[in-house]
Amino acid sequence: MSIFEIIGPSMIGPSSSHTAGACRMGWAAFHLLGEVPRSARIQLHGSFLATGDGHGTKEALVAGLLGMVPDDERLIHAREMAQQQGIEVAFEPIDLGPQAHPNSARIILKGATQTLTLTAASIGGGSISLEEIDGLPVSIPGTLEVLVFWHHDTSGFLARITAVLACVQVNVASIRTSRVERGENAITVIEIDGHLPEEVPNLFRKIPAIERLVILPPLPGF
């Protein structure tokens, strides 16, 4: 544990878990969608549901969806700003089951060209964990740069991806693939050390199995 995790994040209060963590969850969803959403359904679980208004969780989630970071002074006006931009935001209760962290939410976004369903949890001190993307399990703490591939499950896919990364001397920290079924849709998440060189996404686009790639930066404050 670092000294920054002990002290907590730079943030607009009142709670590192219910405000800063929630903002980071929204921020991650915004970047994974790749555009400002036109509509957002935000389903709150556990203590997020119980204290969502009093602890600023709802404002923080929406602030993240607008691309704000936890210490942005505009955070407390996020829902008003979303309304002014014509973004439809709805909050709903959800029971994600006993295995889910109490500070969890499912964020369902629609943009002009993309859709996204993200399940995430605020796990304390402003830290978060991304648990599911479009219904497939992932495990993303957000402390490193992450490559998220939506792709068709084909043999040799990971070999081709890692070969490209090796050619540009990018070190892989972790890889995880989740799939619907063998040969069906899949998501691969690759954490890397440092940053992906600018020319590499164009190399990846030459791989036929890839439907979409998002480069998720380290979460703000890490």
C-alpha positions in Angstrom: 0.0 0.0 0.0 1.4 3.4 -1.0 1.2 6.6 1.1 -1.3 8.0 -1.4 -3.7 5.1 -0.7 -3.4 5.8 3.0 -4.0 9.5 2.7 -6.7 9.1 0.0 -7.2 10.9 -3.3 -7.5 14.6 -4.0 -11.2 15.0 -4.4 -14.4 16.9 -3.9 -16.0 15.2 -0.8 -17.5 13.9 1.2 -16.4 10.3 0.7 -13.4 8.7 -1.0 -15.4 5.5 -1.6 -18.8 7.0 -2.4 -17.6 10.1 -4.2 -14.1 9.8 -5.6 -14.4 6.1 -6.4 -17.8 6.7 -8.0 -16.4 9.5 -10.2 -13.6 7.2 -11.3 -16.1 4.5 -12.2 -18.0 7.0 -14.4 -14.7 8.2 -15.8 -13.7 4.7 -16.8 -17.1 4.1 -18.4 -16.8 7.4 -20.4 -13.4 6.3 -21.8 -14.5 2.8 -22.6 -17.5 4.1 -24.5 -15.2 6.5 -26.3 -17.6 9.4 -26.5 -20.0 11.5 -24.4 -23.1 9.3 -23.8 -26.5 10.3 -25.1 -28.2 8.3 -22.3 -27.1 6.6 -19.1 -28.9 4.1 -17.0 -27.1 3.8 -13.7 -28.1 0.9 -11.5 -27.0 1.2 -7.8 -26.3 -1.7 -5.5 -25.9 -2.0 -1.7 -24.6 1.1 0.1 -24.4 3.0 -3.2 -28.1 2.7 -3.3 -28.7 3.5 0.3 -26.5 6.6 0.5 -26.4 7.7 -3.2 -27.9 11.1 -2.6 -26.4 12.0 0.7 -22.8 11.1 -0.1 -22.8 12.6 -3.6 -22.6 9.3 -5.4 -25.0 10.1 -8.1 -23.4 13.4 -8.9 -20.0 11.8 -8.9 -21.0 9.0 -11.3 -22.4 11.5 -13.7 -19.4 13.7 -13.4 -17.2 10.8 -14.4 -19.4 10.2 -17.4 -18.8 13.8 -18.5 -15.0 13.2 -18.3 -14.5 14.9 -14.9 -11.9 13.7 -12.4 -12.6 13.5 -8.6 -11.1 16.9 -7.7 -13.1 18.8 -10.4 -15.0 21.6 -8.7 -17.9 21.2 -11.2 -18.6 17.7 -9.8 -21.4 18.9 -7.5 -23.3 20.3 -10.6 -22.8 17.2 -12.8 -26.4 16.2 -13.1 -27.5 19.7 -14.0 -24.7 19.9 -16.6 -25.8 16.5 -18.1 -29.3 17.8 -18.4 -28.1 21.0 -20.1 -26.2 18.9 -22.6 -29.3 16.8 -23.4 -28.0 13.6 -21.8 -30.7 11.4 -20.3 -29.7 10.0 -17.0 -31.8 7.5 -15.0 -31.0 5.8 -11.7 -32.4 2.4 -10.7 -31.9 0.0 -7.9 -30.2 -3.4 -8.6 -29.3 -6.4 -6.5 -26.0 -7.7 -7.9 -26.0 -10.6 -5.5 -24.1 -11.4 -2.2 -20.8 -11.7 -4.0 -20.9 -8.1 -5.2 -19.1 -5.3 -3.2 -21.5 -3.0 -1.4 -20.3 0.0 -3.3 -21.1 -1.4 -6.8 -23.0 -0.1 -9.8 -23.9 -1.1 -13.3 -23.6 1.6 -15.9 -25.5 1.2 -19.2 -24.5 3.8 -21.8 -25.6 4.6 -25.3 -23.7 7.0 -27.4 -23.9 8.2 -31.0 -22.0 5.2 -32.3 -21.3 2.8 -29.4 -23.0 1.2 -26.4 -21.4 -0.1 -23.2 -22.5 -1.9 -20.1 -19.9 -1.7 -17.2 -20.2 -3.2 -13.8 -17.7 -1.7 -11.3 -17.1 -1.3 -7.6 -15.5 1.3 -5.4 -13.4 -0.7 -3.0 -12.1 1.9 -0.6 -9.9 5.0 -0.5 -11.0 6.1 -4.0 -9.7 2.8 -5.6 -12.0 0.9 -7.9 -12.3 -2.4 -9.7 -13.9 -2.9 -13.1 -15.7 -6.2 -12.8 -17.6 -6.7 -16.1 -17.6 -5.2 -19.6 -20.6 -6.0 -21.7 -21.5 -8.9 -19.5 -18.1 -10.6 -19.6 -16.0 -10.8 -16.5 -12.8 -8.7 -16.3 -10.6 -7.5 -13.5 -9.2 -4.0 -14.0 -7.9 -2.0 -11.0 -7.0 0.9 -13.3 -3.5 1.6 -12.0 -1.9 0.9 -15.4 -2.7 1.7 -19.0 -5.1 -1.0 -20.3 -5.9 -2.2 -23.8 -9.4 -3.5 -24.2 -10.1 -5.6 -27.3 -13.6 -6.6 -28.4 -13.0 -9.4 -30.8 -14.0 -12.8 -32.3 -12.5 -15.7 -30.4 -10.0 -17.2 -32.8 -6.9 -19.4 -32.5 -3.7 -17.4 -32.5 -5.3 -14.1 -31.5 -3.2 -13.6 -28.4 0.0 -14.6 -30.2 -0.6 -11.9 -32.9 -1.4 -9.2 -30.3 1.6 -10.0 -28.1 3.9 -10.2 -31.1 3.0 -6.7 -32.0 3.6 -5.5 -28.5 7.0 -7.3 -28.4 8.0 -5.6 -31.7 7.5 -2.2 -30.1 9.1 -3.3 -26.8 5.9 -2.8 -24.7 6.0 -5.0 -21.6 2.8 -6.8 -20.7 1.8 -6.8 -17.0 -1.3 -9.1 -17.3 -3.6 -10.6 -19.9 -7.2 -11.9 -19.4 -9.6 -13.1 -22.1 -13.3 -13.7 -21.4 -15.6 -15.2 -24.1 -19.3 -16.0 -24.5 -18.4 -19.4 -26.0 -15.7 -20.9 -28.0 -15.5 -19.2 -31.4 -17.9 -16.5 -30.3 -17.5 -12.9 -29.1 -14.8 -12.2 -26.6 -13.1 -9.4 -24.7 -9.3 -9.4 -24.0 -7.9 -7.0 -21.4 -4.1 -6.3 -21.4 -2.4 -4.2 -18.8 0.9 -2.7 -19.9 3.8 -0.9 -18.3 4.2 2.6 -19.7 2.2 3.9 -22.7 1.3 2.4 -26.0 3.2 4.1 -28.9 1.0 6.1 -31.2 1.5 3.9 -34.2 0.5 0.7 -32.6 -3.4 0.9 -32.8 -3.1 1.1 -36.6 -1.1 -2.2 -36.5 -3.8 -3.8 -34.4 -6.5 -2.7 -36.9 -4.9 -5.0 -39.5 -5.9 -8.1 -37.4 -9.3 -9.2 -38.8 -10.7 -10.7 -35.5 -10.6 -7.3 -33.8 -14.0 -5.5 -33.7 -13.0 -2.6 -31.5 -10.0 -1.4 -29.4 -10.0 1.1 -26.5 -6.9 2.3 -24.7 -8.0 3.0 -21.2 -5.5 5.4 -19.5 -4.6 4.9 -15.8 -7.3 6.2 -13.6 -6.9 9.9 -12.5 -4.8 10.1 -9.4 -2.7 7.0 -10.1 
